[in-house]
Amino acid sequence: MTRSIRFLCQAGLWATVWIFLSILQKRNDKFLLENTVVFGFQVALIGLLIFYIAKQFLFKRKYILFTIISIILISVSAFTSSSIFSGSKSHMPFRRSETPNDNRKPPIRRNRPVNPPKRVNPPSIFMVHFSSLMIAYLIATFLETFLFAQRKEEEMIISKNENLQTELKLLKSQINPHFLFNSLNNIYALSVIDSDKTQQSISYLSEMLRYVLYECDRPFVTIKKELAYIENYIQLFSLKSSKPYNINTEFEVSDPSILIAPMLFIPFIENAFKHSNIEKPENSFMDIYLYSSAEVVVFKVENSIPKDTMIKDKIGGIGLENVKKRLNILYAEKHTLHIDTKDQIFKVELRINLPNHA
């Protein structure tokens, strides 16, 4: 709402108030005429407040200066309006009595006022006008303060959303090169082991890159596409060996069109591949489970932990912390994440309440 509209609305409000009060009077025309001066000063003070005083003093937190200026303006306005009002009341019409036709002695008082007015003490008029102007000014100040606070809150929300979007883009930019790096490592290892499977691995990688480049730029994707990416990632990794890995997957998806934020599950799967030593079949395993309905998505990953300490590469390691930050941004108070290590088994369970059903 612009300042001009706010000014017109408040001026219209006080015009309505004075008209309503005049209706309650017997001589409403006279009442309106006598209080036009007060109404004019009310409109002037409201205009000064909206267009200048509030912006220059109140919103800049110069409260003492704002109070002093406001009191001075209200007092001067009340004094001026009461002076004008008192001056108009002092000029009262008189009626000359008829001159008698006989020789009787004329009356002592030849002129007498018509309906002599009740004298009103000027200080009383000043206090009435001061009160009227003060009420109008305080109401206008309250409305301006309320609207200003509302605008500031909206600006903070917009700024916060912009910051969140910027952070999400930064997190995505960290994710994509990370997965590309690991996938290229897998293809390189595969080309050494079996060059005939290299073409198939490049096909998987091509599908993965297409998803990352064209789908992950959107805030949400269908869970069907997210699962396709996970399956391509597992297939790409599995091509590294002619023997099957001990990887078990179970996907229960009631509606493939359910929307989910992209790249939320793959960091946990990648972490399981990295730390389970799945390439050595002895006592190593990975279990991946995903269930989705219209209300909730449940994702679980379990992997074995080798007894011997593994030498881990120094590159990477940003996946889990990255996805935790994204979850806190995208599904704040709408998700639970439990990570536990027990009996040489690393467990991750993620539950996401979908926004429309949280």
Secondary structure, DSSP 8 states (H G I E B T S, - for coil): --HHHHHHHHHHHHHHHHHHHHHTSSSHHHHHHHHHHHHHHHHHHHHHIIIIIIIIIITTT-HHHHHHHHHHHHHHHHHHHHHHHHHHHH---EEE----SSSS---S--EEESS------HHHHHHHHHHHHHHHHHHHHHHHHHHHHHHHHHHHHHHHHHHHHHHHHHHHHHHHHHHHHHHHHHHHHHHHH-GGGHHHHHHHHHHHHHIIIIITTSS-EEHHHHHHHHHHHHHHHHTT-SS---EEEEEEES-TT-EE-TTSSHHHHHHHHHHTTTTS-TT--EEEEEEE-SSEEEEEEEEE--SS-----SS---HHHHHHHHHHHHSTTSEEEEEEEETTEEEEEEEEE-GGG-
